[in-house]
Amino acid sequence: MTEGGRNRRIVLGVTGSIAAYKAAEIVRLFRKAGVEVHVVMSPAAREFITPLTLGTLSGNPVTVDLFGNETGGPYLDWGGEGGGNAGIRHIQTSREAELIVVAPATGNLLGKVAHGIADEPLSTAIRASSVPVLFAPGMNTKMWENPAVRENVRILMERGYRFVEPEEGDLACGEFGKGKMADPERVADAALRLLGPARPDLPAILVTAGRTEE
């Protein structure tokens, strides 16, 4: 899937929800569709899935830090050797993408974006970009139904952000209700529809109106 002779690009944002493990399958589905994937993780997301896993599956460095104060392996974009400046990498990555997908999206991340807070790589990348953003929330039922979360979702939808609604089912906490992140296939399908079909490479065309006369 190419546009203008280059791979199409999606930024996949991953936040600190138990559903973060599903991000690995979403990366696989995007790659299968021929889309280049760049992963940006919130600090809490690293408690649920490793950057090494997502970097290996995506084939690209994973942005995990605003300032590059740590060192990591070959798939980690810490701003060290071979990683460039991590302080601007999250911004550059988001601007080169055609779409940002956040799956799972926690209530915390939704609140940050709704109120303009950018204090870690993912929220900063979203604020620094003008491309469409698709959220796939994943959280406890009580969190999803919380009035503050509902208000933040309303604000974001009014601003043009897109959502893949969470599903009803058994939750990690042992409860049953709505809040379970949508299946990876649903998230990937919604993202690819937003991305749209790739435009074929256009041949060079010279337009002339004939010779010039005075």
N, C-alpha and C positions, 0 to 999 in steps of 0.2 A: 504494500500500500504506500504509494509515493505521491508527492505533490511537488511539482517543480524540480523533479529529479532527486529529491531527498526523502529520507524516511519521515513519516508523519510522527509527531511526538506528543505524548501525554505525560503529564506529571501526576504520579499517584501519591497522594498524601495519606499517611498512616498515623493514627492517633492511639492513645492508650486505652483501648477496649479489648476485652477478651476475644472479640471477633477479628483482631488484628491478624490472626493466623490465616484468615481467608484472603488476605492481601496477596499471599503467595500464588493462589489459584487465579486471582484477577490478573496478576502480572503474566502468568502463563497464557491466559486467554488473549490478552492484548498482543503478546508476542506472536501467538498463533495467527492473529489477524494481520500481522505484518507491521505493527505499530511499535515505534521505539518508546521505551518506558524509562522515565527517570523518577526514582523514589525519593520523597522527602519525608522524614520521620519526626514526629514530636518526641521530646525526651521521654515521655511516659510510654510511648509505643515500643521502645527498646526493652521494656520490662516483659513484653509479651512475644516479641519476635525479633530475631537478630538482624542487624544491617547486612551481615554476611550472607544470610539466606536470600534476602531480597536483592542484594547486589549480584549474587551468583545467578539468580533466575532472570534478572533484567539485563545482565551483561553490562551494566553501567554503574558508576560510583553512586553511593547512597548519601544524600545530604542529611547529616544528623546534628550539626552544631553550627551556631552562628559565627563563632570566632576562630574555630580551628585550634583550640587549646590542647587537644589531645592527639595522640597518634594511633593509627589503626592499620588494618590489613589492606590488601590491594583493592578491595571493593568499597572501602570507606573513604568518603570525601571529607577529610578533616582539615584540609588546607595545608597538609604537609607535603612530603615528596610526591610529585606526580599529581597532586590534588588541586593545585591552583590555590586561589584565595577563597576559603570557605565563607569568609565574611560577605562576599558578593556572589558566590556560586549559586546560592538559593534564589537570588534575584535573577541572575542570568538564565538559569534553568527554566524558571517560570515564564520568562519573556520569550524564550525560544519555543515554548510549547504551544499547541493549538487548543488544549483543553486541560483543566486541572480536575482530577477526580479525588475526592477524599473518602476513603473507605477502609476502615470504619471512621465515622465522624462522631466524636463524643459531644455531649452537651456543652462541655467546657470550650471546645474549639468553635462550636456554633456561636456561643456567646461572645468569644473574642472577635470573630469576623463581623458579627452584627454590630459590635460597638467599636470597631476600629482598633482593637488591641493587637499588637504585633510584638510578641516577646520571645519567640522561638522560631526556628526555620520555617515551619509550615505556615503559621499565621502571617509571617512576614512575606513569604513567597506569594500568598494569596493577595495580600494588600498591594504588593508591588506589581501585580499583573492585571491586564485588562481582558484576558481571555475568559470564555465561559467556565463556570465552576459547577461541578456536580457533586452533591453530598449524598452519601449513603449512611444515614445514622445507625448507630448500634449502641444500645444502652438498656438499662433496667426499665421496666414498664413505668414505675413511679417517676423515674427521671424523664422519660419521654413525655409523660403527661403533666410534668411540672409546669405551672403557669409561666415561669420565666423562660423555660425552653420553648414552650408553644409560642410565646411572644417573639422570641428570637427567630424562630422558623418563619413566622409571619413577616417579620422585617426583612429577612433574607429573600423570601419569595417575592416580596414587593420590589426588591432591588434587582430582580432578574436571576437570582441563583436558582439552580435546579436541584430537585431531590428525587431519590429513589426511596420511597417510603419503607420503613422497617416492616417486618412481617410479625405475625402473631405465632407464638410457639413456646416451646420450653426454653427457658433462659438459663444461663450459667449459674445464677444464684439459686436455682431450684424452683423458681416461680414460673407461672405460665401467663403470658400476656403479650402485648405488642411492644416491640422494642428490639427484637432480634434483627440483626443486619440482613438485608436482602441477600439472596443467593448470589454468589459470584457471577453466574451466568446472566442474571437480571441486571446487575451493575454493569458488566461489560457490554451487554446489548444496548443499554441506555446510553452509555458513553460513546459507543461506536455510531449510534444514530445521531448524537449531537455532533460528533466529529464530521459526519457526512462522507459521501464518496470522494475519493481522491480525484482531482482534476488531472487529465492526461497531460503529459508534457507537450507544450505548444511549440510548433516550429517557428523559426525566425521568419518574420514577414516584413518586406519593405513596401511601404505605401508611397506612391508618387503621384503628383497631379500634373506631370508633364514638365516640359522645359519652361523656364521663366523668361518672360518678355517684358520689356519696359514699354 
